Amino acid sequence: MTHPPAHRNRTETYAATPHQRQSESAVLDSTRLFSGKNEVQILHDGQIYRLRVTKNGKLILNK
């Protein structure tokens, strides 16, 4: 897996070989995911999970 140079914006798209595209997971920017909120709900396999940002900036996932 290749990593983007540190000086680039993390949300930029980087070229990858076909094999890399199949094996790498999607990258979601937490700023866009949370949209100014401190919690989002994720529906997975029929169940709701809560993903929240703590006061220290850590992520916590609860069922």
C-alpha positions as CSV (number, residue, x, y, z in Angstrom):
1,M,0.0,0.0,0.0
2,T,1.4,3.4,-0.9
3,H,0.8,6.4,1.3
4,P,0.3,9.9,0.1
5,P,3.0,12.5,0.8
6,A,2.5,14.2,4.1
7,H,2.1,17.6,2.6
8,R,-0.9,16.7,0.5
9,N,-4.6,16.9,1.5
10,R,-5.7,13.6,2.9
11,T,-9.0,13.7,0.9
12,E,-7.2,13.8,-2.5
13,T,-7.5,10.7,-4.7
14,Y,-4.3,8.9,-5.5
15,A,-3.7,6.6,-8.5
16,A,-3.4,2.9,-7.7
17,T,-2.9,-0.2,-9.6
18,P,-5.9,-2.5,-10.2
19,H,-4.7,-4.9,-7.5
20,Q,-4.4,-2.1,-5.0
21,R,-7.9,-0.7,-5.7
22,Q,-9.4,-4.1,-5.0
23,S,-7.6,-4.7,-1.7
24,E,-7.6,-1.2,-0.1
25,S,-10.5,0.0,1.9
26,A,-12.4,3.3,1.4
27,V,-11.1,6.3,3.3
28,L,-13.8,8.6,4.7
29,D,-12.8,12.0,6.1
30,S,-14.3,12.2,9.7
31,T,-14.9,16.0,9.3
32,R,-17.3,15.3,6.4
33,L,-18.7,12.2,8.0
34,F,-19.7,14.0,11.2
35,S,-20.6,17.3,9.5
36,G,-20.1,19.4,12.7
37,K,-21.8,16.9,15.0
38,N,-20.1,14.7,17.6
39,E,-22.1,11.6,16.8
40,V,-23.4,9.6,13.8
41,Q,-25.5,6.5,13.6
42,I,-24.4,3.7,11.3
43,L,-26.8,1.0,10.1
44,H,-25.0,-2.3,9.7
45,D,-26.7,-5.7,9.1
46,G,-30.0,-4.4,10.5
47,Q,-28.5,-2.9,13.7
48,I,-27.8,0.7,14.6
49,Y,-24.3,1.6,15.9
50,R,-23.3,4.9,17.3
51,L,-19.9,6.4,16.3
52,R,-19.0,9.4,18.4
53,V,-16.1,11.8,18.9
54,T,-14.9,12.2,22.5
55,K,-13.7,15.5,24.0
56,N,-10.1,14.3,23.4
57,G,-10.8,13.7,19.7
58,K,-10.9,9.9,19.9
59,L,-13.5,7.8,18.1
60,I,-15.8,5.4,20.1
61,L,-18.1,2.9,18.4
62,N,-21.0,1.5,20.5
63,K,-23.8,-0.9,19.6
